[in-house]
């Protein structure tokens, strides 16, 4: 029967045993409801503190875009890696070249680090173009023009945009490789920079759907593998090619320095400061 409010008095019409059963069920489920509420609250806090909320990360959980600060970290990190491995790179070059690759690269990237520190208001692309021009001027031998062209082409690919995403970064590294190939007329298997850069770029493309961190990690691993794979090759380009079969058994110093750049690239993305 309807009560005074016109509603069915369902609980009054229920058997007392049923009423006790419903109350008991609610009391038993209370911890579960509380637990689900806590999980939801923790997830919400995690989304805010790690930057994975839809507003911060966008569609499909994409990370915030790269910017000039990211490029600066990459270039400064590259300078630090080259400095730390200067003697190793020089030893590699002593076996099949002029024994100056480590020294030249260290001098050039130290100059790049100074340019980065003094840069103000440049877009990511403009910063890369300046860094490339610095390498051309400050690094002797073939490495200066090759790496300088790579960075300039990467910068031109990015243009004047203030931010960019992983697809644009992939395109910039592709443009950089094209600049290296055009200037050096080298291809994969010639025992050059290309043997580390090309597999790194392919790994980046293949892993791009997994996100920036995974893709850049895969690129670094592939670059290191490509550099190591130059050891049994016979050089077909550069000064090492003059040695013929005697170049076999020595890692290419340019491929080794390329692997350091891709390692610095991975760390530049991982070391992004939190928004605040």
DOGUTI-837361 format. One record per residue (C-alpha): x, y, z; residue number from 1. Coordinates in Angstrom, 1 decimal. Example, Ala and Ser with C-alpha at 12.3 -4.5 7.8 and 13.67 -1.06 7.14 Angstrom:
BEGIN
R       u       v       w  num
R    12.3    -4.5     7.8    1
R    13.7    -1.1     7.1    2
***
This chain:
BEGIN
R       u       v       w  num
R     0.0     0.0     0.0    1
R     1.2     3.6    -0.7    2
R     2.3     5.6     2.4    3
R     1.4     9.2     3.1    4
R     3.9    10.3     0.5    5
R     2.4     8.1    -2.2    6
R     5.4     5.7    -2.2    7
R     5.3     2.0    -1.7    8
R     6.4     1.0     1.8    9
R     8.5    -1.8     0.4   10
R    10.7    -2.3     3.5   11
R     7.7    -2.3     5.8   12
R     6.2    -5.0     3.6   13
R     9.3    -7.1     3.7   14
R     9.8   -10.1     5.9   15
R    11.8    -9.2     9.0   16
R    14.4   -11.8     8.1   17
R    14.9   -10.2     4.7   18
R    15.4    -6.8     6.3   19
R    18.1    -8.2     8.6   20
R    19.8    -9.9     5.5   21
R    19.9    -6.6     3.6   22
R    21.4    -4.7     6.5   23
R    24.0    -7.4     7.0   24
R    24.9    -7.3     3.3   25
R    25.4    -3.6     3.4   26
R    27.6    -3.8     6.5   27
R    29.7    -6.5     4.8   28
R    30.2    -4.5     1.6   29
R    31.0    -1.3     3.4   30
R    34.8    -2.1     3.5   31
R    34.7    -2.9    -0.2   32
R    33.0     0.4    -1.0   33
R    35.5     2.3     1.1   34
R    38.4     0.5    -0.5   35
R    37.2     1.4    -4.0   36
R    36.8     5.0    -3.0   37
R    40.3     5.0    -1.7   38
R    41.7     3.5    -4.9   39
R    39.9     6.1    -6.9   40
R    41.3     8.9    -4.7   41
R    44.8     7.5    -5.0   42
R    44.5     7.2    -8.8   43
R    43.4    10.8    -8.9   44
R    46.3    12.0    -6.8   45
R    48.7    10.0    -8.9   46
R    47.3    11.5   -12.1   47
R    47.9    15.0   -10.8   48
R    51.3    14.4    -9.2   49
R    52.8    12.5   -12.2   50
R    51.2    14.5   -14.9   51
R    49.1    11.7   -16.4   52
R    45.7    13.4   -16.2   53
R    43.9    13.8   -19.4   54
R    44.3    17.6   -19.3   55
R    48.1    17.3   -18.8   56
R    48.9    14.5   -21.1   57
R    46.3    14.6   -23.8   58
R    45.1    11.9   -26.1   59
R    46.3     8.3   -25.5   60
R    48.4     9.4   -22.5   61
R    50.9    11.3   -24.7   62
R    53.6    13.1   -22.7   63
R    53.9    16.9   -22.6   64
R    55.6    18.2   -25.7   65
R    59.4    18.7   -26.1   66
R    60.7    22.3   -26.0   67
R    63.9    24.4   -26.0   68
R    64.8    23.2   -22.5   69
R    64.7    19.6   -23.7   70
R    67.1    20.4   -26.6   71
R    69.4    22.3   -24.3   72
R    69.5    19.3   -21.9   73
R    70.3    17.1   -24.9   74
R    73.1    19.3   -26.2   75
R    74.6    19.8   -22.7   76
R    74.3    16.1   -21.9   77
R    76.0    15.3   -25.2   78
R    78.9    17.6   -24.3   79
R    79.2    15.9   -20.9   80
R    79.2    12.4   -22.5   81
R    81.8    13.4   -25.1   82
R    84.0    14.9   -22.4   83
R    83.8    11.8   -20.3   84
R    84.7     9.5   -23.3   85
R    87.2    11.8   -25.0   86
R    90.2     9.5   -24.4   87
R    88.2     6.4   -25.5   88
R    87.1     8.1   -28.7   89
R    90.7     9.2   -29.3   90
R    92.0     5.7   -28.8   91
R    89.5     4.3   -31.3   92
R    90.5     6.9   -33.8   93
R    94.2     6.3   -33.2   94
R    93.7     2.7   -34.6   95
R    92.1     3.7   -37.9   96
R    92.3     7.5   -38.2   97
R    94.1    10.6   -37.1   98
R    93.8    10.1   -33.3   99
R    92.0    13.3   -32.9  100
R    88.2    12.5   -32.9  101
R    87.9    12.6   -29.1  102
R    89.8    15.9   -28.7  103
R    88.0    17.5   -31.6  104
R    84.5    16.4   -30.5  105
R    85.2    17.5   -26.9  106
R    86.3    21.0   -28.1  107
R    83.3    21.4   -30.4  108
R    80.6    20.3   -27.9  109
R    82.2    22.3   -25.1  110
R    81.6    25.3   -27.4  111
R    78.1    24.1   -28.1  112
R    77.4    24.0   -24.3  113
R    78.6    27.6   -24.1  114
R    76.2    28.6   -26.9  115
R    73.4    26.8   -25.1  116
R    74.1    28.5   -21.8  117
R    74.1    31.9   -23.5  118
R    71.0    31.3   -25.6  119
R    67.9    33.2   -24.7  120
R    64.5    32.9   -26.3  121
R    65.5    30.7   -29.1  122
R    63.1    28.0   -30.4  123
R    64.2    24.4   -30.3  124
R    65.0    24.4   -34.0  125
R    66.9    27.7   -33.8  126
R    69.0    26.3   -31.0  127
R    69.9    23.2   -33.0  128
R    70.8    25.3   -36.0  129
R    73.2    27.5   -33.9  130
R    74.7    24.4   -32.3  131
R    75.3    22.8   -35.7  132
R    77.0    26.0   -37.0  133
R    79.2    26.0   -33.9  134
R    80.3    22.4   -34.6  135
R    81.2    23.2   -38.2  136
R    83.4    26.0   -37.0  137
R    85.0    24.4   -34.0  138
R    85.4    20.7   -34.8  139
R    88.2    19.7   -37.1  140
R    88.3    16.8   -39.6  141
R    85.2    15.3   -41.1  142
R    83.3    15.1   -37.8  143
R    82.6    18.9   -37.6  144
R    80.8    19.2   -41.0  145
R    79.0    15.9   -40.5  146
R    77.6    16.5   -37.0  147
R    77.2    20.2   -37.7  148
R    75.1    19.4   -40.8  149
R    73.1    16.8   -38.8  150
R    72.1    19.3   -36.1  151
R    71.4    22.1   -38.6  152
R    69.1    19.9   -40.7  153
R    67.4    18.7   -37.5  154
R    66.8    22.3   -36.5  155
R    65.5    23.3   -39.9  156
R    63.1    20.4   -39.8  157
R    61.6    21.7   -36.5  158
R    61.4    25.3   -37.8  159
R    60.4    28.0   -35.3  160
R    57.8    26.0   -33.3  161
R    58.2    26.5   -29.6  162
R    57.3    22.9   -28.8  163
R    57.2    19.6   -30.7  164
R    56.2    16.0   -30.2  165
R    57.8    12.6   -30.7  166
R    56.7    12.4   -34.4  167
R    58.5    15.8   -35.0  168
R    61.6    14.6   -33.1  169
R    61.7    11.5   -35.3  170
R    61.4    13.6   -38.4  171
R    64.2    15.9   -37.2  172
R    66.5    12.9   -36.5  173
R    65.6    11.6   -40.0  174
R    66.5    15.0   -41.5  175
R    69.8    14.9   -39.6  176
R    70.7    11.5   -41.0  177
R    69.8    12.7   -44.5  178
R    72.3    15.6   -44.0  179
R    75.0    13.2   -42.9  180
R    74.4    10.9   -45.9  181
R    74.3    13.8   -48.3  182
R    77.6    15.2   -47.1  183
R    79.5    12.0   -46.5  184
R    78.0     9.9   -49.3  185
R    78.0     7.0   -46.8  186
R    75.5     4.2   -46.4  187
R    74.9     1.5   -43.8  188
R    77.7    -1.0   -43.8  189
R    80.4     1.5   -44.7  190
R    81.8     1.7   -41.1  191
R    80.7     5.3   -40.3  192
R    78.4     7.4   -38.2  193
R    75.5     6.0   -40.4  194
R    75.9     2.5   -38.9  195
R    74.8     3.8   -35.5  196
R    72.4     6.6   -36.5  197
R    70.4     4.5   -39.0  198
R    69.5     1.6   -36.6  199
R    68.8     4.1   -33.9  200
R    66.3     6.0   -36.1  201
R    64.6     2.7   -37.2  202
R    64.3     1.6   -33.6  203
R    62.8     4.9   -32.7  204
R    60.2     4.6   -35.4  205
R    59.4     1.0   -34.5  206
R    58.9     1.8   -30.8  207
R    57.2     5.2   -31.2  208
R    53.7     3.9   -30.3  209
R    55.0     2.8   -26.9  210
R    55.8     6.4   -25.9  211
R    58.8     8.7   -25.8  212
R    60.6     7.0   -23.0  213
R    60.4     3.5   -24.5  214
R    61.2     4.8   -28.0  215
R    64.2     6.8   -27.0  216
R    65.5     3.9   -24.9  217
R    65.2     1.6   -27.9  218
R    67.0     4.1   -30.1  219
R    69.9     4.3   -27.6  220
R    70.2     0.6   -27.4  221
R    70.2     0.3   -31.2  222
R    72.8     3.0   -31.6  223
R    75.1     1.2   -29.2  224
R    74.6    -2.0   -31.0  225
R    75.2    -0.4   -34.3  226
R    78.5     1.1   -33.1  227
R    79.6    -2.2   -31.8  228
R    78.7    -3.9   -35.1  229
R    81.2    -1.7   -36.9  230
R    84.1    -3.6   -35.3  231
R    84.2    -6.5   -37.8  232
R    83.5    -4.3   -40.8  233
R    86.0    -3.2   -43.4  234
R    85.8     0.6   -43.8  235
R    84.6     1.8   -47.2  236
R    84.5     5.6   -46.4  237
R    86.7     8.1   -44.7  238
R    90.3     7.9   -43.7  239
R    89.8     4.4   -42.3  240
R    89.0     3.2   -45.8  241
R    92.7     3.7   -46.7  242
R    93.6     0.9   -44.4  243
R    91.5    -1.7   -46.3  244
R    91.4    -5.0   -44.5  245
R    93.5    -3.6   -41.6  246
R    90.4    -1.5   -40.5  247
R    88.7    -4.8   -39.5  248
R    88.7    -5.4   -35.8  249
R    88.4    -1.8   -34.7  250
R    85.2     0.1   -33.8  251
R    84.4     3.2   -35.8  252
R    84.9     6.3   -33.6  253
R    82.2     8.3   -35.3  254
R    79.7     5.5   -34.7  255
R    80.8     5.4   -31.1  256
R    80.3     9.1   -30.6  257
R    76.8     8.8   -32.2  258
R    75.8     6.3   -29.6  259
R    76.8     8.8   -26.9  260
R    74.5    11.4   -28.5  261
R    71.6     9.0   -28.5  262
R    72.3     8.1   -24.8  263
R    72.2    11.8   -24.0  264
R    69.0    12.2   -25.9  265
R    67.3     9.5   -23.8  266
R    68.5    11.1   -20.6  267
R    67.3    14.5   -21.7  268
R    63.8    13.2   -22.0  269
R    64.0    11.3   -18.7  270
R    65.4    14.3   -16.8  271
R    62.5    16.7   -17.6  272
R    61.7    18.8   -14.5  273
R    58.2    18.5   -13.1  274
R    55.7    21.2   -13.8  275
R    55.3    23.6   -11.0  276
***
